[in-house]
Amino acid sequence: METLTNCPICNLTHFNPFLVCIDNTVSRETFQIIQCNSCGFKFTNPRPEEKELGKYYKSEEYVSHSNTKKGFINSTYQSVRKYTLLKKLQLISKFYKTGKILDIGCGTGEFLNTCKNAKWQTLGIEPDDDAREMAIQNYGLDVKGEEELKNLPDASFDIITMWHVLEHVPKLNERIDELKRLIKSKGVIIIAVPNCNSLDAKVYKENWAAYDVPRHLYHFTPNDMETLFKNHEMKVFRIMPMIFDSFYVSMLSEKIKTGKTNIIRSTWNGLRSNIAALKSGRTSSSQIYLIRKA
């Protein structure tokens, strides 16, 4: 285990305990989330050393790597993904009709394949060997290991995406610098992360599935994301909700809390969360951040 002594966002050193959560996916180990006294940022601390993190992803339940359709929740995830892939393509197409796109943490390659079929030049980065091999074998994609990021030339990409990936990255600020180096001057970085300021996070507390310790090392709010990128001379210029995530995360959370898939209750909590997000604009269960160089 390693313990961070400085806040990854404000670099100060005084923290308070926030929550204690169980790894419900792989290990059943207990992990603590702490909160920075200064800026309020929440992060898992202590956490597994970087070389040990891989073993916490080795589960058929980790759907973005396994592509499993077993069970109602995983089946629902796969069905909804077909729709969300098209919405993601529509989003990047608002900025460029085609171009060069880098998807970091591309998993088994479904999004990159959607882009490839729309005539984009695609490159994926995926640290998990099994997921990377599936992307290559199933779709003929160019997917490299994470160590190859540093070898990519500067200002190479029109669009860089990280769909629910930034919260997993051990060296957070180094990754932001890498994104800034790789994006073109007028390019757009698109990042989706869970929002621990959402209503469903407050309802489920330590059972909120999107805390997902220890795989999720950081637990962002919109203010955190804006401050983080401002620190690196970049700007969040738009924030968008991920409507389906409220329902999906509530289903997972309900199962963690009660041991059962309560469709009615989780749908109600997902709906409540989305309604609250509509009122505030910044409290969706997961949010998409559109970012440019300042």
N, C-alpha and C positions, 0 to 999 in steps of 0.2 A: 504494500500500500504506500501511496505518497500523499503528503499533506501540503496544500497550497498555503503559503504564508502571506501572500498579497492578493488582493482582489483583482481579477483579470480585467476589470473595467477601470476602476479608479486608482488601483495600485496601493490602496491603504490596507491596514493590517488588523483592524478590529472587527470581529464577527460575533454574531449571536446564533445559537441554534434556532432552526426554523421548523424542520420536520424530520422524523425518522421513518424511512420507507423500507419495504422488503422488495428484494428482487424476485418478482413473481414469475419470471419467464424461465430462468435457468437455475440459479444457485440457491435460492431461498435465503441468501445472506441479507443482513441488515446494513443499510447505509444512511448516513446523516446528510441532510441538506442544511447548509448554513446561509446566513444573510449578512451582507456587508453593512456595518453600522453607518457608513458614510453615504453610499449611493443606493443601497437597498438591493443590490444584485444578489441573486441566489445561485448557489452552485454546490455540487456534490463534493464533500470534503470531510475526511480523507477519501481517496478513490484508488482503484487498482492502478498499479504502474502501467505505463503504456504498453509494455511488452506482454502484459497479462490480460489486456482488455479483450483480445480475440476470443478467449474461451467463454466470455459472457454473451457471445452472439451465437453459440453453437446450440441451436434449438430449432426444431421444426415450427415452433410457434412464432419464431421471428420471421414474419411473413414477407418482408421486403427482400430477404435473402433466400428464403426457401421456395416462395411462390406456391405454397400449399393452399388447397381449397378445402381442406378438411374442417368440418364444423361450420356452424351458421355464421359466426363472426368473420372467419377467414373467407368464406364464400361470398359474403356481402362485400368485403373489402375488394375482392377481385372483380366483382360485378361493377361496383362504383368506379373502380380505377379506369375502366374503358371510357367512361364519360369524362373523368378528370384529365385523362391524357389529352383528349381533344381540346379541353379548355386551356390546358397549359400551352399547347401548340398555338391556339388562338392568341394567347397572351404574348408570346414572343413575337408573333407575326405582326403585332401592333407596332413594333419597333423596326423590324426587318422582315421582308418577305422571305428571304433566304440569307444565309451567311454561315459563319463559323460559330459553332456552339460547343461549349465544354460543359459536360454534366459531371460534377464531382459527387461521388457516392452514388453512382448510377445503378447499383444493385444488379438485377438480372436484365436490365437494358430496355424495358418496355418504352420508357419515355424517349430515349435516344432513337429507338427504332421508329417511333412515330415521327420524329424529326427527320430521320434519314429518308423515310417514305415521302416526306414533303420537300425533298431536295436540299436539305441542309447538309453542310459538311460537319460531321459529328466526331467527337472524341469523348470517351468516357474515362473516368478514374474510379476504380473500385478496389478497396483494400482486401476484401474477402475473396479468397481464391476460388471458392465454389461458385459464388455469385458471378464473378468475372468470367469464369469458364462458361457458365450458362448464357451470358450475354453474347459471348463470342460464337458459341456453337449454335444457339437458336436463331441469331439474327445477323451473323457475320459482321458484327460491330468491331471497331477499333477501340479496345478498352485496355488501359494500362493500370499497373499497380500504383499505389499512392506515392511511392518513392520517385516516380517519373515526373511529378508535378514540377520539381525544381529544374528539370531539364527542358521545359517548354519555353519557347522564345517569348520575349516581352511583347505586350500589346498584340496578342495573337487572335483574340476572340471578340466577336460582336456581342455575344450573349454568354454569360456563365450562370449556370443554375446549381443550386444546392437544395434539393427537396428533402427536408427533415434530415439534414446532415450536420449542420453547424454545431448543434448541441452535442454531437459525438466527438468533436475534434479536440484532442488533448492540448495542442499548442494553438490556442485560440487566436491570439494576436499575430502570430506568425502566419496563420492561414489568411487573415484579413490582408496582411501585406502581400501575400502571394496573389490573392484575388486582384488587388490593385495593380500589381505588376502585369498580370496576364490580360486584363481587359483593355480594349481599345479606348481611345480618348473619349469617344462618344458612345461607347458600349454600355450595356445595362447588366447589372448583376441582380439575379432574382434568387431570393432566399426565403424558404418557408421553415418556420420553427413553431413549436407549441408555445402557447401564451399562458404562463402560470398566473396571470391576472384575470383569467376567464371565470365566468360563473361556474362552469362545471368543475374547474380546479378547486374553487371554494366549497362546492357541495361535497366533493369526494375526498378532499384533504389528502391524507397519506395514501389513500387508495386510488388517487387520480392516476390513471394508466400512463399519462404522458410525462410523469416524473421518471418512470422507466429507469430507475437506478440499477446498476451503475453505468449503463450504456449512455444515458443522458448525463453529461457532465455539467451542463449549464441549463438554467431554467429562466428563459428570457421573458421580458415584458417589452412593449413598444418603446418605452423610455430607454430601456437598456440597449436595444438595437440602435436607436438613434444616437445615443452617446458613444457606443462602441465604434460606429463607423465615422462619427465626427472626429473621434480621437485619431483616426487614420486619414483625415482630410477627404472623406467621402460623405455623401448625403443620401439619406432615405427620402425619396421624393414622393413615394406613394405607399400606402399600406392597404392590403386587401384581405378580406376574410376568406377562410376555407370552410364553407358552410357544412360540408359533409363530415368534417373532422369532429364537430361537436357531438354528432350522433355516434360515430365510430368509437371515439374515446369514451363516451358515456357507456356504451355497451361493454367495452373492456373493463371500465372502472366498476361497473355494477357486478360483473363477474368476479373481480378481485374482492370486492366488498362482501358479497353474499354467497359466492360460489355458484351462482346461477346466472344464466343469460335472461334477464328480465327485460324483454323487448319493450313493454309498455312504459315501465319506469325510466329506462335509459332513453327512449325516444322523447319522453316528456322533459327529462333533464337536458337533453340535447337541444330541444326546441326552446326551452327557457334560456339556455345559454346564447342561442342565436338571436333571440329577441332582445336580450340585454346588449348584445354586440351591436345590433342595429341602432340602439339608442345612443350608445357611447362612441361607436366607430373604432374602438381600440381594444375590445375585450372578447374577440372571437377565440374559440378554443385553440385554433392555429391560425397564423396570419402569414401572408406573403408580403415580403418587403422588396420594393424596387429601389435600386441603389445606383448612383452614378458618382464619378469623381467630382469633387466640389470645384 
